[in-house]
């Protein structure tokens, strides 16, 4: 039947020489329009077709209750009210005004793994390491991300002039190496063992480790390249000025390039504007810097539900046998069985709060928290595993849900399209400027935005994963009972200051290292 449909369509609409390409395009597009044709194939070839099988709602009774929910004006007023002052303020100025040492010990290069937010934390650590070693930092090299295949450089994401200017009294920074060290490139270190490369830096190494292992390389060769460099500096037992410097980099020195800020600001203005009757009006709107932001409020939802996370969690997400088999196969191929969660049942994982929230579940959390169907919701995420079918329940609960592509035109997105780090930077900007931020599951984006919003005393909902896991296991719970339990379990998880505990990240919990009481 499928082949007959393809041949008939080809004969009617297109000449023979273009048929191959058009037939391939149809094979890609047809599942979206005729899913019933592909359901049998999904059972026969689960790894190939699992993402085309629309998952059924996992919590249908709660979903029905959420769709019929009503919230009072008083509830909305409390929900959207800014956080009251909590007695903490930003406090990251350098403790001394002493000038830089007259002579640097050499040049430090770092090669950063991961996505945008992991690399951001690595940049902060690299500045601190340069301070510890009294070295000149070369603008960090961002490795190509193996998952998103993004080759964006530091200069394409961050304002280099601003970065250097803000830190000019703390460490020397150079855009590129002088000619005598021009041989020290990523390619040079990729083809053999090099005396100037340090590849044994342990995770969360102490300041003394760098003094004992990297400083001698600097003194011998005038340069040291640390690769890999991710989570390579401890959060404990560091001088106060080094800790404050890390804060200064994160909250002051790392500013996005102008076109990312401009696009982010355009999206924020549109989210604060009254809802248009036709979405096309957003796309045709010309951003005007003189237009003041409207009074509307909006929340950002970071929906971290990609295939990697779904597979690694080893949880069941309602996609049936085909999806379970596909994720198990993917898990085996990528991690060769080295996934501890796969040893536990879905019920055990959910009871321990170790399953990522699906779009349906995060929608139920938001609905129970008091967000109504008129909420302007911005979806910050990359590709969602399961596509639009997976998001359908969330969209029913929050029909005014937008993302970059629904708010901006192709022309406005041209400079960032296809570049995962730049797209993530736009989402980060919008997240920083939202009234409320919610992340479906912990991760680097969650940690980075949580730290920024704590620093600015901005409202952030942190899902109680353990509580929610247990609530979703209860298949007989009524909506009113679920709503009451959610609200009680999240009263103290809306942006209240949490002081950093030993070994916790300074970038996620900036108090007390980056903040002062008063």
C-alpha angles and dihedrals in degrees: 000000000000093000092049090051092051094048093047092050092048094051094049102045113022141041118251097253092063096042098098096057093042093049089052090051090051092052088056095046102038096076089062092054102032107029092159090067091060102043094089090048089051090060093047097044107025097169091056102039106027094102091056094057108092108232116231119236110273095205104037097160093052090044091056090050092048092051089055095045123131127198128194127232089248091055091051092048092054093043095054098036114117118250114272116242110280100197096262130104136178111279115169107127115135114269094227136033096215115140125245118280112270093240131039120219091227143284126315120204122187129190110207126210129200136037131311099291097041089050090048091058089046091055090053090050092047091056090050092050090050088053092050091050096039087235137145112252119223112214101273121260114232113215120224107266108241093210102044096026091223118159098182113148130221090257092054092056108030135044101250096192091053091046093053094042096051092050099038093108093047107046137352113254129191130193093216140002122267117256095265089063098037090113090070099095137139089256092052092058094043097065104051151347110296129194092221095055118092109199101157099075105137122222111274094007118186126247088251091057090060092046091051100040110024103032093064089054090051092049092048101044106014090238139062127188116202113203129197097028115177126124088353101144127067123237094218137071096018126136114266093242091056092051092048090049091057088052091049092053094048099044103029115015101047105075122158122244115270099259092055091050091047094051091045091051091049091054092047091052092050092049090052094047123091114277113267120226090227121043089212089073089070091054094048094046116110112219110241117193090203093060111099121229114262123240095253121122128217140183129218120222116197101205103196101185110128127147094260093056094043092051096043093050091059090211128138113249101184099263093120130229094322092057094044091052093045093051092045091052092047090048091052094048096048102036103019092228095308093129113116094197092064089072091066133069122249090251092053093049093047092047089055093048093245099128119094113240113255119226087258092053096046087049090054090049091053093045092050090048091060105266107141133204092271092063115126102227124187115203112217109189146106120235113339114220107245094023124226092342089064092051097046096097091048090050091051089055094044111027092171092069118137140175137185095285096049093048102040135051125241089254092054092049095045096099094051104030114120093012110106096195094051092046089050090049090056090050090048091053093050090046091054091054101043125108091232132014125201126181118198094211137007117267143122094295091048091049095047096047093042089055093048093048092047088052090053096039092242126157115264126171113217110195115231095231096187094051094044093048091056094044093052090051089061102085094181098055116124122227095249091053092047092049092050093049093048094050093047092048095050103044092104096037102075102096103303113158113265114190114229114260124212113294093010119127119270088211093059098037107032096174125122098005097053098025139057132209115248 
